[in-house]
Amino acid sequence: MQLEKSTVKVMCEIGACKNHAAYTVHIARVGIRSRIHFCAGCLAELGALINKIIKPD
């Protein structure tokens, strides 16, 4: 799995977010759903949620 800056102009794919994607996660599989596009805000929120699980307060 890789995280990189988005090089294409696409919309964030998280919920009802209407922002343009700034980052893309490449998943180790082939096909149209092998990438997930995130705006900076959604990626930061997801990161905070992940950190709570990995490193509880």
ZIGIJO-V69255 format. One record per run of one state. SS is the DSSP state (alpha for helix, beta for strand, coil for the rest). FROM is the first residue (numbers start at 1). TO is the last residue. If there is no record, write none. Layout:
ss={SS SS}
from={FROM FROM}
to={TO TO}
//
This chain:
ss={coil beta coil beta coil beta coil beta coil beta coil alpha coil}
from={1 2 6 11 12 20 21 23 27 35 39 40 55}
to={1 5 10 11 19 20 22 26 34 38 39 54 57}
//
